[in-house]
Amino acid sequence: MKNFFRDYSYSSVKMFVNQFAISMFGSVLAMATVAMGNDGFTIGVSIFAILFYLFLIYNMTWEIGARDKISADAGKKKYSSLTGLYMSLLANSLSFIIAIVYTIGYPFMASHEWAGNMCTVMRVLSIFANGMYLGLMSAIDIGGKALNQYWFTYFLVTVPALVTAGLSYYIGTKDFKFTSLFTEKKDITRK
């Protein structure tokens, strides 16, 4: 555990900073499109912000996985295929705290003022931590309530980042890159 924090704490903090920056970008886009009143456009812009965020995670953790593979092949370190997932868990720790606190207050929102206030604060903090999902969560209604009013959505928003980081680190250790599917390979044998 100590070695993990020594080797990957900087990368986890960098992942959190990227998350915060894209969260601000996504929340500004969502607020602008919600003001327009077009739910389809709001959802589309939110999906764009989410995909951009996931691409940043993919790129960063793929590079770490590729670097760890080189170190492991040289015998300098032993790598775990779950390192990307662990880095994402650490980077999303604020999101998990928000989700847990919101879940605690959720059953008491209607009957206790403290719970309603606590959940409102958690919704605002979620804009800072997961603003890229704001348009999606506010534009989609289930049972007459927006998604951001359900406790389980605060846990669900962490799943794409966890899956992306885990998979991209793993495929980085296998030296496979999805973006190479879209680039043209040049034949270096011809002159």
N, C-alpha and C positions, 0 to 999 in steps of 0.2 A: 504494500500500500504506500509506504514511504517513497519507494522508487517510482510509483505511478505519479504521485504528486510532483516529484522532482522532475520527471521527464515530460509530463503532459499538462501541468498546471497552466503554463503560459498559453498553450494551444487551447485549453478550455476557456481561459479568460478571453482570448482572441475570438473564440466562437461566440461567447456571450456578448462581446462588444459588437460583433457583426449582427447578432440577433437584435440588439438594442437599436442599432442604426437602421436596419431594415424594418424594425417595428415602427420607428418614427416615420419612415418613408411610407409604409403601408397604412398607418393610421391617418396620415395627412391625405393620402389618396382616397381612403375610405370616407373620410369626413367630407371631402369635396364631392364625391360621387353620391353619397347619401343625400346631400343638400340638393342635388339635381332631381332626386326622386325616381331614378331609374334603377330598379333592383337588379336587372340583368347586367347593366354596365357596372354596378357596384360589385357584383359577384365576379365578373370578368377581371376587373382591376385587382380585386383581392386575390384571385387565383394567380395572376401575374406576379404580385408581390410575394406570395407563398413560394412559387416556383423559383423566383430569383433568390430567395432566402435559402431554399433547399440546394440550389446550384452552388451557392457560396460554401455551404456545409460540405457538399460532395467534393468540390475542388480541394478544399483545405484538408479534409480527412483522407482523401485519396493520396495526396502528396505525403502525408505523415505515414500512411501505410506503406507506400513505396519506399520511403526512407528507412522505415523499420525493417523492411524485407532485406534491404542492402546490409544493414547492420547485423541482422540475424544470420544472413548467409556468410558474413565475414566472421561470425562467432562472437561478436561484441555484445550482443544482447539477445535475449529470448523474447519473442513477441507473442502476444495473445491475440486471437482473432476477435476478441470482444473489446479491445482497447478503444475503438471508435465509439462504441455504445457507452462505455464508461466516461469518455470525454464529454459526450453529449448529455449524459445524466448530470455530470458536474456543471456543465454550462446551463442546463435547464433547471437548476436547483431552485431559483427564484420562482419559476413557473410552477414547480411542484408545491412550494410553500403557499403560493397564491391559491392553487387548487385545493389544498388541504384545508386552509382557513375558510375558503368559500364553502366547502362541503360541510364544515362544522356549523357554520351559521345558516346554511340554506334551509334546514327544516324549521328554524325558529324565526325566519324573516317576517312572516305574517303576524306573529304574536308578540314579538319582542323587538323593541326599537334598537337595542344594541346589535342584534343580529343583522337587521336591515342596514344599519350604518356600516357594520363590518363588511358585509357583502358588497356594498356600494364602493367602499375603499378598495376592495379586492378587484372589482371590475375596472376601476381607474388604474390600478397598478398593472392589471393585465394589458391595458392599452400600451403601457411602456414596455412590457415584457413580450407581448404577443400581438402587437398592433397589426401585423400583416394579415391576421385572421379576423380583424374587426369588421371589415365589410361583409365577409362571408357569414359571420356570427350575427350580425345585425340585420342582414337582408333575408335570411332564411327563417321562416316561422314554423314551429311545430306545436300544434295544439293551441294556437293563438298567442304563443310567446316566442320571442326571438331566441335563437340558440344561446346567446350570451347570458340568458337568465337560468339556464340549466346547469347544475353543478358538474355533470359528467363532461361537458364540453371543455372545461378548464384542464382536465386530464387528457382529453383527446388531442388538443392542439400540440402536445409535446410528442405525440407518436410519430408524425412525419419526420421530425428532426432526429429522433432516436433511430428510426429505421434507416434513414439516409446516411447518418454518420456510421452506423454499424456496417451497412452494406458497402459503402464507399471505402472505408478503411480495409475491409476484407478484400475487395477486388483490387485495391491498391497493393496489397501484399501479393496478389496473384499477377500483378503487372498487366492488368486489363483496364482500358479506359473507354467509357461510353462515348466520350467526345471524339475519340479517334474513328468512330463509325461515320462521322460526318466530314472527315477531312480526306482529301485526295492524297494517296500515297504516290510518291515520285519514284520512278525507276532510276536508281543511281548508276546502273550498269551502262546505260546509253549515254552517248555524248552528243 
